[in-house]
């Protein structure tokens, strides 16, 4: 892929990054169990947290669709979206993935998920979000800089 391609050049699809880490956490838990709660279960709090993440993802996706821009980070962005959850966070879809991942980690009752969350967040920040920010600033210039000044990166 050429540097001049009209996309941010993220290192991998964000759901794949989170999904691979969750699968690795479950494999590690099977090999070396590290329960969070032991005998008690965090199934329902985990399910509720994951459901909150799904709701945020649906809201964020709808805002992108309504604005007529691409959801896929390998496709060109056509607009700066500042409606829906994008009024509060520049990355609500990635916040939603973190909520879903954390909820599933609780539901599966394994510390491994939270141990692997730090590397996931570092990969997301450097390999996805920072690249998207450079791309959006280069493509939209001052309008993106104004949006960035008004809205937090995460929460």
TILUM-630131 format. One record per residue (C-alpha): z, x, y. Coordinates in pm, whole numbers, plus 50000, padded with zeros to 5 digits. Last residue first. Layout:
REM residues N
ZXY...
***
This chain:
REM residues 155
527364865050991524544888550891522384904151163524004885651448521884864751683521354868152058520374905052091518124902851785516364872451932515744891052258514474921652064512224898751857510664883652171510314918552321508174932552042506784907151793504954929851546506754962851596510124945951630509434924851323508394955151115511364976251222513714947151143512074941050805512494977450711516164976550816516654945150606514914955950284515494991550167518355001850395520424970150414519434955950076519974989149899523394992850066524314956849981523314961949618525274994549600528384975849724527824945749496527944967349182531744969449185531904932249270529814923248967531704947348744534964930148831534014902948586535074866448564531654851448477532284823948733533604849448982530504871348947528354839948963529954830849294529534866049428525814866249335525264831749486527104841349805525204874449830521894856449775522824831850050523604860250292520174873850207518564840350285520634837650603519294870450742519044868251122522274848451121523644820551340520544804051492518594814951182520664789250991518424761651125516234773551411515504808351542512394817051342510314845451484506774836651380503804847251167505474871050925502914887150697503344886050318505334910350103508604896150240507794862450075509104834250292505954832350503505864815150840504954779550928508034772651137508934743150914508524765350605510854791550751513484765650845513174749650501513804783050334516954788050538518314753450453517484757750083519064792350078522194779350254522534751649994522044776949711524734799449859527164770449888526384762149525527194798249428530554795549605531264762249433530304776249093532584806149148535484784249259534844763248948534604791848698537474812248841539344810748515542864819648424543524841548123542344874348273541684868448641539254895548738538124904948389536984940648326535384940847981533734973647880530544968347679530194930947752531314936348110528744964148147526004940748026527194913248262527264937448555523794950448466522464914748462524094908348799522624940148944519144931348818519424896548966520554909049307517684933849339515194909449184516214882149430515554907249713511974915149605511734953049592511384982849828510484962550136507194972450299507684952150617504384933350598501054934950780499764965850600499344995950833501535018350617499015014150336500005000050000
***
